[in-house]
Amino acid sequence: MFLLDEARKPLISTRNDILEGIAMNIKRSPLFFIPSLLMATSFSFTLFAENIAIEPPMVTIPAGEFLMGSDKGRGNELPVHKVNISTFLMAKYEVTVKEYGQFIKATGYVPVGEHGDTCMTWDRKSADNSYGITGAKGTWENNFIAQSDFHPVLCINTVDIKAYINWLSSETGKKYRLPSESEWEYAARAGTSSKYFFGEAESDLCRYGNVFDQTGQKVFKQKFDLDGVYAQCDDKAEYTTVVGMYQPNAYGLYDTIGNVGEIVADCEHLTYKGAPTDGSAWTTECDPFGPSSKMQIHRGRAYGQWSEPSSLGSSSRGHIGLDLRSSLGEGFRLARDISDEEPINQSTSTITFAKALLNAQKAETLRRQSLAPFPDKPKGLTIQRNLENGEYSLFWRKDSNQKLTTYNVYKTETIGGRYNLIAQGLNQAFHEDKTQHNRKHHYVITAVIDGNESIYSAHVSTEDVIKSTNAVIEAEDFNHMEGLLVGNITAEEEVAVSLNLTGMGGINKGNWAEYLVNVQSNGFYTLNYSVASAEGSEGFELLFNDNVKGRFTIPNTSGWRKWQTASGKKFYLEAGQYKVRIKAIASGWKLNWFIFIMS
């Protein structure tokens, strides 16, 4: 038979003991038995009393090998390298407020450090606070982001996490731990090699995770005057949400995209050079952040304004200070090793938690069903250029089914940049942009009803711009590009404040930008170009109508904000109009401008 001892310690029983005792104990036992467990041919079962720790539901991650990192992401995702992973267990969900709170109640744990009652959080943007964040009073149970027991726990740091793991391991007799960074990426990918575990389409993000989306953009703009690049979909969550609300990956893991970034066991390294290939955590030779501090890696990104769609891929990396407590979007998920004699444990606390989580998910689903929908995106956007003054006019169709609709107009500063609001609250389906254009732009339209704003319409573009060898060509003045981003040069960078050409962690191998350039005269030309790089790079190829004119290296300028003008060898050009492409053959650099100097 199986019994619970008075000391509330687990008692190991055999399968036959369990089967024999079910009939006699089922009516008076508070335990719930899963039928699939009883079909096992050989296992042990551990029974716990009422107050034993909640154990996270785990899934088995099978052994295998994969290519870690990406050559289409940031520089810190390189080099792509093969890693072998042993079988291990990983929690289905991120650790919740409920689970962490049980640890606090059981131990009386008090956060250590000078700022134990302080938690970084969002604040309204101002002249003195351009980032919209503040170190306000707050704790794991007292912050406005995690709004129920079943949201991921926030406002915890690496010391707090270690204390929780030690307690849970002691209570259960199992060695819980944080996953290594390579284990996390392997498990999150679930056998895929695409950008996201579900594919490549950013428009599908809201089916698989709580990301910065329509609802997030609306709330952050209204409450904090913050906006950002957001997913063109609605996941119906303002901040964090109940775990397990979105579709899992193929391994059965929930929320590996968004909700909270999940702190892993590895400290930060700026690249994967020298990284372990056996799935172990990389905790030595950590790269410093600033003069002396170190950072811990987190993966999966979060719900908020800093988690734009391009940063949500399976290979994307984030970091957090070892002692920092934050509600901006950092939590954790547990892992542990698996053995051949793996006991199947079901404490009453665990079963109660699972039932309560299911009820919380149902309640959250009902709440979402009651929300007013966002309007449909406008259709039929067209663009016309006035040949006399160069101004552009936009036209679109009104939706007769959407009453009391107004429209907002957005334009990119360059086609590689973010959309900026240029007109709002329009009642008519028409807008005229009177600004002059020296580069190519995109426009989009949104519909607004009662403060709810649609996703962007299909974009329209201005014409290709034509540059000349007689003047400096700004790097961001391209007509077409692949894989690049447009960044800002600040006043601290000792050059004129302007834009620059960059990417996810700088320009990466395979990225390119294309320009139309008029060559005025036949002759030999030298290319001068303004660049920044922390390490130097093999640089780029220069192509005229797909013909390579030369390769140009990037010097080490001693930092991303240190700009230097470089020159390459001479090459001959005939007068005419050319499609000029700058194509990166190596990563780790930024481009400000370039000019062709006739010898």
C-alpha positions as CSV (number, residue, x, y, z in Angstrom):
1,M,0.0,0.0,0.0
2,F,1.0,3.6,-0.2
3,L,0.8,6.1,2.6
4,L,1.9,9.6,3.4
5,D,4.2,9.8,6.4
6,E,3.7,12.3,9.2
7,A,6.9,14.1,8.4
8,R,5.6,14.8,4.9
9,K,8.5,13.2,3.2
10,P,8.1,11.3,-0.1
11,L,7.6,7.5,0.0
12,I,8.6,5.5,-3.0
13,S,6.1,2.8,-4.0
14,T,6.1,0.3,-6.8
15,R,3.6,0.2,-9.6
16,N,1.9,-2.9,-8.1
17,D,1.6,-1.1,-4.7
18,I,-0.1,1.8,-6.5
19,L,-2.5,-0.3,-8.5
20,E,-3.4,-2.4,-5.4
21,G,-4.0,0.7,-3.3
22,I,-6.0,2.8,-5.7
23,A,-9.3,1.2,-5.0
24,M,-9.0,1.5,-1.2
25,N,-7.5,5.0,-1.2
26,I,-9.1,6.9,-4.2
27,K,-12.0,8.2,-2.2
28,R,-10.0,9.6,0.7
29,S,-6.9,10.5,-1.1
30,P,-6.4,14.1,-2.3
31,L,-4.2,12.9,-5.1
32,F,-5.2,12.9,-8.8
33,F,-3.8,10.0,-10.9
34,I,-3.2,10.4,-14.6
35,P,-4.3,7.2,-16.4
36,S,-1.3,7.3,-18.8
37,L,1.0,6.9,-15.8
38,L,-0.7,3.7,-14.7
39,M,0.0,2.1,-18.1
40,A,3.8,2.3,-17.5
41,T,5.5,-1.1,-17.4
42,S,8.2,-0.2,-15.0
43,F,8.6,2.9,-12.9
44,S,8.6,4.3,-9.4
45,F,6.1,6.8,-8.1
46,T,6.8,9.4,-5.4
47,L,3.9,10.7,-3.3
48,F,4.1,14.0,-1.5
49,A,2.0,15.7,1.1
50,E,0.0,18.8,0.7
51,N,2.7,21.4,1.3
52,I,5.5,19.9,-0.8
53,A,6.8,22.2,-3.6
54,I,5.1,22.8,-6.9
55,E,7.2,21.0,-9.6
56,P,7.1,22.5,-13.1
57,P,5.6,20.3,-15.8
58,M,8.6,19.0,-17.9
59,V,9.0,17.7,-21.4
60,T,11.8,15.5,-22.7
61,I,14.2,17.2,-25.2
62,P,15.8,14.4,-27.3
63,A,19.5,14.2,-27.9
64,G,20.8,15.6,-31.2
65,E,23.1,18.1,-32.9
66,F,22.3,21.5,-34.5
67,L,23.8,24.6,-35.9
68,M,23.8,27.3,-33.2
69,G,23.6,31.0,-34.2
70,S,22.8,32.7,-37.4
71,D,24.6,34.5,-40.2
72,K,21.4,36.6,-40.7
73,G,21.2,38.0,-37.2
74,R,23.4,40.2,-35.0
75,G,27.2,39.9,-34.8
76,N,26.9,38.2,-31.4
77,E,25.2,35.2,-33.1
78,L,28.4,34.3,-35.0
79,P,30.2,32.2,-35.8
80,V,27.5,29.6,-36.6
81,H,28.8,26.4,-35.0
82,K,27.7,22.8,-34.5
83,V,26.7,21.7,-31.0
84,N,25.9,18.3,-29.7
85,I,23.1,18.1,-27.1
86,S,22.3,15.2,-24.7
87,T,18.8,14.3,-23.7
88,F,17.5,16.5,-20.9
89,L,14.2,17.8,-19.4
90,M,13.0,21.3,-19.8
91,A,10.0,23.0,-18.2
92,K,6.9,23.5,-20.4
93,Y,6.4,27.0,-19.0
94,E,8.4,29.9,-17.6
95,V,8.5,29.9,-13.7
96,T,5.4,31.7,-12.5
97,V,4.6,34.1,-9.6
98,K,2.8,31.3,-7.9
99,E,5.8,28.9,-7.9
100,Y,8.2,31.5,-6.8
101,G,5.9,32.8,-4.1
102,Q,5.7,29.3,-2.6
103,F,9.4,29.4,-2.2
104,I,9.3,32.8,-0.5
105,K,6.5,31.6,1.9
106,A,8.3,28.4,2.7
107,T,11.7,29.9,3.4
108,G,11.2,33.6,4.3
109,Y,13.8,34.4,1.7
110,V,14.7,38.1,1.6
111,P,16.4,39.5,-1.6
112,V,20.0,40.4,-0.9
113,G,21.8,43.5,-2.0
114,E,21.5,47.2,-1.6
115,H,18.4,47.4,-3.9
116,G,16.4,44.4,-2.8
117,D,13.1,46.3,-3.0
118,T,13.9,48.1,-6.3
119,C,12.8,46.8,-9.7
120,M,13.4,48.4,-13.1
121,T,10.1,49.2,-14.8
122,W,8.5,51.4,-17.4
123,D,7.9,55.1,-16.9
124,R,6.6,57.9,-19.0
125,K,9.1,59.3,-21.4
126,S,10.4,62.8,-20.8
127,A,13.2,65.1,-21.6
128,D,15.1,63.7,-18.7
129,N,14.1,60.1,-19.4
130,S,14.2,59.4,-23.1
131,Y,14.2,55.6,-22.6
132,G,11.1,55.6,-20.5
133,I,12.4,53.4,-17.7
134,T,13.0,53.9,-14.0
135,G,14.3,52.1,-10.9
136,A,11.1,52.3,-8.9
137,K,10.2,50.5,-5.7
138,G,8.9,47.0,-6.6
139,T,9.2,43.3,-6.0
140,W,8.3,40.0,-7.5
141,E,4.8,40.3,-5.9
142,N,4.4,44.1,-6.3
143,N,4.7,45.2,-9.9
144,F,2.1,46.2,-12.4
145,I,3.4,43.9,-15.2
146,A,2.8,40.5,-13.7
147,Q,-0.9,40.8,-12.9
148,S,-1.7,37.3,-11.7
149,D,-0.2,34.2,-10.0
150,F,0.2,32.6,-13.4
151,H,2.2,35.2,-15.1
152,P,6.0,34.7,-15.3
153,V,7.8,35.9,-12.2
154,L,9.7,39.2,-12.6
155,C,11.9,41.4,-10.5
156,I,14.3,38.6,-9.7
157,N,18.0,38.4,-10.3
158,T,20.5,35.6,-10.8
159,V,21.1,35.3,-7.0
160,D,17.3,35.0,-6.4
161,I,17.0,32.4,-9.1
162,K,19.8,30.3,-7.6
163,A,18.2,30.4,-4.2
164,Y,14.9,29.3,-5.7
165,I,16.5,26.4,-7.6
166,N,18.5,25.3,-4.5
167,W,15.3,25.2,-2.5
168,L,13.2,23.3,-5.1
169,S,16.0,20.8,-5.6
170,S,16.2,20.2,-1.8
171,E,12.5,19.8,-1.5
172,T,12.1,17.4,-4.3
173,G,15.4,15.5,-4.3
174,K,15.9,16.5,-8.0
175,K,18.7,18.6,-9.4
176,Y,17.0,21.5,-11.1
177,R,19.1,24.1,-12.9
178,L,19.0,26.7,-15.6
179,P,19.4,25.4,-19.1
180,S,22.6,26.3,-20.9
181,E,22.3,28.8,-23.8
182,S,22.9,26.0,-26.4
183,E,20.3,23.8,-24.7
184,W,17.8,26.6,-24.8
185,E,18.3,27.4,-28.5
186,Y,18.2,23.7,-29.4
187,A,15.0,23.2,-27.5
188,A,13.4,26.4,-28.8
189,R,14.2,25.5,-32.4
190,A,12.7,22.0,-31.9
191,G,14.4,20.7,-35.0
192,T,13.9,23.7,-37.2
193,S,16.5,26.0,-38.9
194,S,14.1,28.9,-39.8
195,K,14.2,32.3,-38.2
196,Y,11.3,31.4,-35.9
197,F,10.4,27.8,-34.9
198,F,7.2,28.1,-36.9
199,G,8.8,29.6,-40.1
200,E,9.8,33.0,-41.4
201,A,6.6,35.1,-41.4
202,E,6.5,37.9,-38.8
203,S,2.8,38.2,-39.3
204,D,2.3,34.8,-37.5
205,L,4.2,35.8,-34.4
206,C,1.0,36.5,-32.3
207,R,-0.1,32.9,-32.7
208,Y,3.1,31.6,-31.0
209,G,4.0,34.2,-28.4
210,N,3.3,37.3,-26.4
211,V,5.3,39.9,-28.4
212,F,5.3,43.7,-28.9
213,D,2.3,43.9,-31.1
214,Q,-0.8,46.1,-31.8
215,T,-2.0,45.9,-28.2
216,G,1.4,46.5,-26.8
217,Q,2.0,49.5,-29.1
218,K,-1.3,51.0,-28.1
219,V,-0.6,50.7,-24.3
220,F,3.0,51.8,-24.4
221,K,2.1,54.9,-26.5
222,Q,-0.8,55.9,-24.2
223,K,0.8,55.2,-20.9
224,F,4.5,55.9,-21.5
225,D,4.7,57.9,-24.7
226,L,6.8,55.1,-26.0
227,D,6.5,53.4,-29.4
228,G,8.6,51.1,-31.5
229,V,8.7,48.6,-34.3
230,Y,5.9,46.2,-33.5
231,A,4.6,42.9,-34.9
232,Q,1.7,43.5,-37.4
233,C,-0.7,41.3,-35.5
234,D,-2.5,41.3,-32.1
235,D,-1.7,38.8,-29.3
236,K,-4.2,40.6,-27.0
237,A,-1.7,41.0,-24.1
238,E,-0.7,44.4,-22.8
239,Y,2.3,43.2,-20.8
240,T,3.1,39.7,-19.7
241,T,0.3,37.2,-19.7
242,V,-0.7,33.8,-18.3
243,V,1.9,31.2,-19.3
244,G,0.9,28.7,-22.0
245,M,-1.6,30.9,-23.9
246,Y,-0.1,30.5,-27.4
247,Q,0.8,27.6,-29.6
248,P,3.8,25.5,-28.4
249,N,6.8,24.4,-30.5
250,A,7.2,20.8,-31.7
251,Y,8.8,19.7,-28.4
252,G,5.8,21.0,-26.4
253,L,7.5,24.1,-25.0
254,Y,5.3,27.3,-24.6
255,D,6.4,30.9,-24.7
256,T,9.9,30.5,-26.1
257,I,8.9,33.5,-28.2
258,G,8.2,36.6,-26.0
259,N,6.4,36.9,-22.7
260,V,9.7,37.2,-20.8
261,G,13.3,36.7,-21.8
262,E,14.6,33.6,-20.1
263,I,17.8,33.8,-18.2
264,V,20.2,30.9,-18.9
265,A,23.3,29.6,-17.2
266,D,25.8,31.3,-19.5
267,C,27.5,34.6,-18.9
268,E,27.8,37.0,-21.9
269,H,30.4,36.5,-24.6
270,L,30.3,39.0,-27.5
271,T,30.6,36.2,-30.1
272,Y,30.6,32.4,-30.2
273,K,34.4,32.2,-30.8
274,G,35.6,29.5,-28.4
275,A,32.1,28.4,-27.3
276,P,31.5,24.9,-26.0
277,T,30.2,22.4,-28.5
278,D,28.9,19.8,-26.0
279,G,25.9,21.6,-24.8
280,S,27.5,22.8,-21.5
281,A,27.1,26.3,-20.1
282,W,29.8,28.8,-21.0
283,T,30.6,30.4,-17.7
284,T,34.3,31.3,-18.0
285,E,36.2,34.1,-19.8
286,C,33.1,36.2,-19.7
287,D,33.3,39.4,-21.7
288,P,33.0,42.5,-19.5
289,F,30.2,45.0,-20.0
290,G,31.7,48.4,-19.3
291,P,34.8,48.6,-17.1
292,S,34.3,45.6,-15.0
293,S,30.7,44.3,-14.8
294,K,29.5,41.0,-16.3
295,M,26.2,40.1,-17.8
296,Q,24.1,37.0,-17.9
297,I,22.5,35.9,-21.2
298,H,18.7,35.6,-21.6
299,R,16.9,34.2,-24.6
300,G,13.4,34.4,-26.2
301,R,13.0,38.2,-25.8
302,A,9.8,39.6,-24.1
303,Y,6.5,41.4,-24.4
304,G,7.7,45.0,-24.5
305,Q,8.8,47.9,-26.6
306,W,12.4,46.7,-26.9
307,S,11.4,43.3,-28.5
308,E,10.8,44.2,-32.1
309,P,10.0,41.4,-34.5
310,S,13.5,41.2,-36.0
311,S,14.9,40.3,-32.5
312,L,12.5,37.4,-31.8
313,G,14.3,34.7,-33.8
314,S,15.5,31.5,-32.2
315,S,19.1,32.6,-32.4
316,S,18.6,36.1,-30.9
317,R,20.5,36.9,-27.7
318,G,19.9,39.4,-24.9
319,H,21.7,40.2,-21.6
320,I,21.0,41.4,-18.1
321,G,23.2,42.4,-15.2
322,L,23.8,39.7,-12.6
323,D,22.4,41.8,-9.8
324,L,19.6,43.6,-11.7
325,R,16.0,43.0,-10.9
326,S,13.6,44.1,-13.7
327,S,10.0,43.9,-14.8
328,L,11.0,45.0,-18.3
329,G,10.9,41.4,-19.3
330,E,13.4,39.0,-17.7
331,G,12.3,35.7,-16.1
332,F,13.5,32.1,-16.3
333,R,12.7,28.5,-17.1
334,L,14.0,25.4,-15.5
335,A,15.8,22.3,-16.8
336,R,17.3,19.2,-15.3
337,D,19.1,16.1,-16.4
338,I,17.3,12.9,-17.1
339,S,18.2,9.4,-15.8
340,D,17.2,5.9,-16.7
341,E,15.4,5.5,-13.4
342,E,13.4,8.6,-13.6
343,P,10.7,8.7,-10.9
344,I,7.3,10.0,-11.8
345,N,6.3,12.6,-9.2
346,Q,2.9,14.1,-8.6
347,S,2.6,16.1,-5.4
348,T,-0.8,17.5,-4.5
349,S,0.7,21.0,-4.8
350,T,1.7,20.2,-8.4
351,I,-1.7,18.8,-9.3
352,T,-3.5,21.7,-7.7
353,F,-1.2,24.1,-9.6
354,A,-1.9,22.4,-12.9
355,K,-5.7,22.7,-12.4
356,A,-5.5,26.3,-11.3
357,L,-3.3,27.1,-14.3
358,L,-5.9,25.6,-16.6
359,N,-8.6,27.7,-15.0
360,A,-6.4,30.8,-15.4
361,Q,-5.9,30.1,-19.1
362,K,-9.6,29.7,-19.6
363,A,-10.4,32.9,-17.8
364,E,-7.7,34.7,-19.9
365,T,-9.3,33.3,-23.0
366,L,-12.7,34.6,-22.0
367,R,-11.2,38.1,-21.3
368,R,-9.7,38.2,-24.7
369,Q,-12.9,37.3,-26.4
370,S,-14.6,40.3,-24.7
371,L,-12.1,42.8,-26.2
372,A,-13.1,45.2,-28.9
373,P,-11.4,44.1,-32.2
374,F,-8.9,46.2,-34.0
375,P,-10.2,47.6,-37.3
376,D,-9.2,46.1,-40.6
377,K,-6.2,47.6,-42.3
378,P,-7.0,50.1,-45.1
379,K,-6.8,48.8,-48.7
380,G,-6.2,50.3,-52.1
381,L,-3.3,52.7,-51.2
382,T,-1.9,54.4,-54.3
383,I,0.7,57.1,-54.7
384,Q,1.0,59.9,-57.3
385,R,3.8,62.4,-57.8
386,N,3.3,66.0,-58.9
387,L,5.8,66.6,-61.6
388,E,5.8,70.4,-61.1
389,N,6.7,70.5,-57.4
390,G,7.8,66.9,-56.6
391,E,5.2,66.5,-53.9
392,Y,3.5,63.1,-53.4
393,S,-0.3,62.5,-52.9
394,L,-1.7,59.3,-51.3
395,F,-5.1,57.9,-52.0
396,W,-6.9,54.9,-50.4
397,R,-10.4,53.3,-50.1
398,K,-12.7,53.9,-47.2
399,D,-14.3,50.8,-45.7
400,S,-18.1,51.4,-45.6
401,N,-18.4,48.7,-43.0
402,Q,-16.2,50.5,-40.5
403,K,-18.0,53.5,-39.1
404,L,-16.4,56.5,-37.3
405,T,-13.0,55.7,-38.8
406,T,-10.1,58.1,-39.0
407,Y,-6.8,57.4,-40.6
408,N,-3.1,57.9,-39.8
409,V,-0.3,58.2,-42.3
410,Y,3.3,56.9,-41.7
411,K,6.5,57.4,-43.7
412,T,9.9,55.9,-43.4
413,E,12.8,58.3,-43.2
414,T,14.5,55.8,-45.6
415,I,13.2,52.5,-46.8
416,G,15.4,50.7,-44.3
417,G,14.1,52.8,-41.4
418,R,11.1,52.6,-39.1
419,Y,7.8,54.2,-39.8
420,N,7.2,57.6,-38.4
421,L,3.8,59.2,-38.0
422,I,3.4,62.2,-40.3
423,A,-0.4,62.8,-40.2
424,Q,-3.2,61.5,-37.9
425,G,-6.9,61.8,-37.4
426,L,-7.7,62.2,-41.1
427,N,-11.4,61.9,-42.0
428,Q,-10.8,61.8,-45.8
429,A,-9.1,59.0,-47.7
430,F,-6.4,61.4,-49.1
431,H,-3.2,63.0,-47.9
432,E,-0.6,65.2,-49.6
433,D,3.0,65.1,-48.4
434,K,4.6,68.5,-49.1
435,T,8.1,67.6,-47.9
436,Q,10.9,67.3,-50.4
437,H,12.6,64.0,-50.9
438,N,16.3,63.2,-51.4
439,R,16.0,59.5,-50.9
440,K,13.4,56.8,-51.4
441,H,10.6,56.3,-48.9
442,H,7.7,54.0,-48.0
443,Y,4.3,55.1,-46.9
444,V,1.6,53.1,-45.1
445,I,-1.9,53.9,-43.8
446,T,-3.7,52.7,-40.7
447,A,-7.4,52.9,-39.7
448,V,-8.4,54.0,-36.1
449,I,-11.6,53.4,-34.3
450,D,-12.1,54.3,-30.6
451,G,-8.3,54.4,-30.1
452,N,-7.7,51.0,-31.6
453,E,-5.4,51.2,-34.6
454,S,-5.2,48.7,-37.4
455,I,-2.0,47.1,-38.7
456,Y,-0.3,48.8,-41.6
457,S,-1.7,48.8,-45.0
458,A,0.4,47.5,-47.9
459,H,3.1,50.0,-48.5
460,V,3.7,52.3,-51.5
461,S,7.1,53.7,-52.5
462,T,8.5,56.9,-54.0
463,E,10.6,56.5,-57.1
464,D,14.3,55.4,-57.1
465,V,16.6,58.4,-56.5
466,I,19.6,59.0,-58.7
467,K,22.9,60.1,-57.2
468,S,26.1,61.5,-58.8
469,T,29.8,60.9,-58.5
470,N,30.1,64.7,-58.0
471,A,28.9,64.6,-54.4
472,V,28.9,62.6,-51.2
473,I,26.3,59.7,-51.2
474,E,24.8,59.0,-47.8
475,A,24.8,55.3,-47.1
476,E,21.1,55.3,-46.2
477,D,20.1,56.8,-49.6
478,F,19.8,53.4,-51.2
479,N,16.9,52.3,-53.4
480,H,17.0,48.6,-52.6
481,M,18.7,46.6,-49.9
482,E,18.9,43.2,-48.2
483,G,19.3,42.5,-44.5
484,L,20.3,46.1,-43.5
485,L,19.0,48.6,-40.9
486,V,19.3,52.3,-40.7
487,G,20.8,53.6,-37.4
488,N,21.4,57.0,-35.9
489,I,24.7,58.8,-35.4
490,T,24.5,60.7,-32.2
491,A,26.2,64.0,-31.1
492,E,28.7,62.0,-29.0
493,E,30.2,60.4,-32.1
494,E,32.3,63.4,-33.1
495,V,30.8,63.5,-36.6
496,A,27.7,65.3,-37.9
497,V,24.5,63.9,-36.5
498,S,22.9,61.8,-39.2
499,L,21.9,58.3,-40.2
500,N,24.1,55.4,-41.0
501,L,23.9,52.0,-42.6
502,T,24.1,49.1,-40.1
503,G,22.3,45.8,-39.3
504,M,21.6,43.4,-36.5
505,G,24.8,44.0,-34.6
506,G,26.4,45.9,-37.5
507,I,26.4,45.0,-41.2
508,N,26.7,41.3,-41.7
509,K,28.1,39.1,-44.5
510,G,25.7,38.9,-47.4
511,N,23.9,42.2,-46.7
512,W,23.8,44.6,-49.6
513,A,22.6,48.1,-50.5
514,E,22.0,49.3,-54.1
515,Y,22.1,52.8,-55.6
516,L,21.6,54.5,-59.0
517,V,24.6,56.6,-59.7
518,N,25.4,58.9,-62.7
519,V,29.1,58.9,-63.6
520,Q,29.8,62.2,-65.2
521,S,33.1,61.5,-67.1
522,N,35.3,58.7,-68.2
523,G,38.3,58.2,-66.0
524,F,39.9,56.5,-63.0
525,Y,38.1,56.9,-59.7
526,T,39.0,56.2,-56.0
527,L,36.3,55.3,-53.5
528,N,36.5,57.1,-50.1
529,Y,34.1,55.8,-47.4
530,S,33.4,56.6,-43.8
531,V,33.1,53.5,-41.5
532,A,33.1,52.3,-37.9
533,S,34.2,48.9,-36.6
534,A,35.3,47.6,-33.2
535,E,37.6,44.9,-34.8
536,G,38.0,45.7,-38.5
537,S,36.7,43.5,-41.3
538,E,37.3,42.2,-44.7
539,G,34.6,44.6,-45.8
540,F,32.7,44.6,-49.0
541,E,32.7,44.2,-52.8
542,L,31.8,47.2,-55.0
543,L,29.8,46.2,-58.1
544,F,28.8,48.4,-61.1
545,N,26.0,46.7,-63.1
546,D,26.9,43.4,-61.4
547,N,30.6,43.7,-62.3
548,V,33.0,43.7,-59.4
549,K,35.2,46.8,-59.4
550,G,37.1,45.8,-56.2
551,R,37.2,44.7,-52.6
552,F,37.4,47.3,-49.8
553,T,38.6,46.5,-46.3
554,I,37.3,48.1,-43.1
555,P,39.9,49.3,-40.6
556,N,39.6,48.8,-36.9
557,T,38.4,52.3,-35.8
558,S,38.5,51.3,-32.1
559,G,34.7,51.2,-31.6
560,W,31.3,51.4,-33.1
561,R,31.0,55.1,-32.5
562,K,34.5,56.0,-33.8
563,W,34.3,56.9,-37.4
564,Q,37.2,56.9,-39.9
565,T,37.6,57.6,-43.6
566,A,39.2,54.8,-45.7
567,S,40.2,54.6,-49.3
568,G,40.6,51.8,-51.8
569,K,42.4,51.2,-55.0
570,K,41.7,53.0,-58.3
571,F,39.3,51.6,-60.9
572,Y,38.2,52.8,-64.3
573,L,34.6,54.0,-65.1
574,E,33.0,55.2,-68.3
575,A,30.4,57.9,-68.2
576,G,26.8,56.7,-67.8
577,Q,24.2,55.6,-65.3
578,Y,25.0,52.5,-63.2
579,K,23.3,50.3,-60.7
580,V,25.9,50.3,-57.9
581,R,25.8,47.7,-55.2
582,I,27.8,47.6,-51.9
583,K,27.8,43.9,-50.8
584,A,29.3,42.8,-47.5
585,I,31.7,39.9,-47.7
586,A,32.4,40.0,-44.0
587,S,30.5,41.2,-40.8
588,G,31.1,43.7,-38.1
589,W,31.1,47.2,-39.5
590,K,28.9,50.3,-40.2
591,L,28.9,52.7,-43.1
592,N,28.1,56.4,-42.9
593,W,28.8,57.8,-46.5
594,F,30.9,57.2,-49.6
595,I,32.1,59.3,-52.5
596,F,33.8,58.6,-55.8
597,I,36.9,60.8,-56.4
598,M,38.1,61.2,-59.9
599,S,41.9,60.9,-60.2
